[in-house]
Amino acid sequence: MGLPGTEKGSILLTSIYTIVVLTLIVLGAVTLAQLEGVMGVRHGRSLQAAYLAEGAIDMARATIFSC
């Protein structure tokens, strides 16, 4: 008492569809994780540049006003 041919085919199609959907979800999650890592690095570099610029301004003011 096996499954008729059409039911076997529908189970196969459903399985393939499920695998494709899960693969797309995983790929999306991996891409999102990579983008967040890049954004974190860029944010850190932006903060470093801002603090460096602020420090340079403070040094220039100190040099100007110490004369």
PEQUIUR-V324468 format. One record per backbone hydrogen bond with DSSP energy under -1.0 kcal/mol. CO is the residue of the C=O (numbers start at 1). NH is the residue of the N-H. Records with the same first field share a line. If there is no record, write none. Layout:
# PEQUIUR-V324468
CO: NH ; NH
This chain:
# PEQUIUR-V324468
4: 8
5: 9
6: 10
7: 11
8: 12
9: 13
10: 14
11: 15
12: 16
13: 17
14: 18
15: 19
16: 20
17: 21
18: 22
19: 23
20: 24
21: 25
22: 26
23: 27
24: 28
25: 29
26: 30
27: 31
28: 32
29: 33
30: 34
31: 35
32: 36
33: 37
34: 38
35: 39
36: 40
37: 41
38: 42
39: 43
40: 44
41: 45
42: 46
43: 47
44: 48
45: 49
46: 50
47: 51
48: 52
49: 53
50: 54
51: 55
52: 56
53: 57
54: 58
55: 59
56: 60
57: 61
58: 62
59: 63
60: 64
61: 65
62: 66
